[in-house]
Amino acid sequence: MRIRIDGTRTELAYTINKISAILPVGSISPIYRHRRPYSWRVFIDTAPDRTGTRWIA
């Protein structure tokens, strides 16, 4: 599953921390500036590949 998060840098850091505590995070895209001056965007992939019975993080 791919999750898109928009917000300030502080909001992104808080949300990424909370999501990674709950879901297995496969990858996080680089944070880049969105349309507004203090708005940033990041994508999180929460379904990483499996090898056997363990998640690769």
ChimeraX attribute file (.defattr): number of C-alpha atoms within 10 A of each C-alpha:
attribute: neighborCount
match mode: 1-to-1
recipient: residues
	/A:1	9
	/A:2	13
	/A:3	11
	/A:4	10
	/A:5	16
	/A:6	17
	/A:7	17
	/A:8	15
	/A:9	17
	/A:10	10
	/A:11	14
	/A:12	18
	/A:13	11
	/A:14	10
	/A:15	15
	/A:16	17
	/A:17	11
	/A:18	11
	/A:19	14
	/A:20	13
	/A:21	10
	/A:22	8
	/A:23	11
	/A:24	15
	/A:25	20
	/A:26	17
	/A:27	14
	/A:28	14
	/A:29	11
	/A:30	9
	/A:31	14
	/A:32	12
	/A:33	15
	/A:34	14
	/A:35	8
	/A:36	8
	/A:37	8
	/A:38	10
	/A:39	15
	/A:40	19
	/A:41	18
	/A:42	19
	/A:43	17
	/A:44	19
	/A:45	16
	/A:46	18
	/A:47	16
	/A:48	14
	/A:49	11
	/A:50	10
	/A:51	8
	/A:52	7
	/A:53	6
	/A:54	8
	/A:55	13
	/A:56	13
	/A:57	12
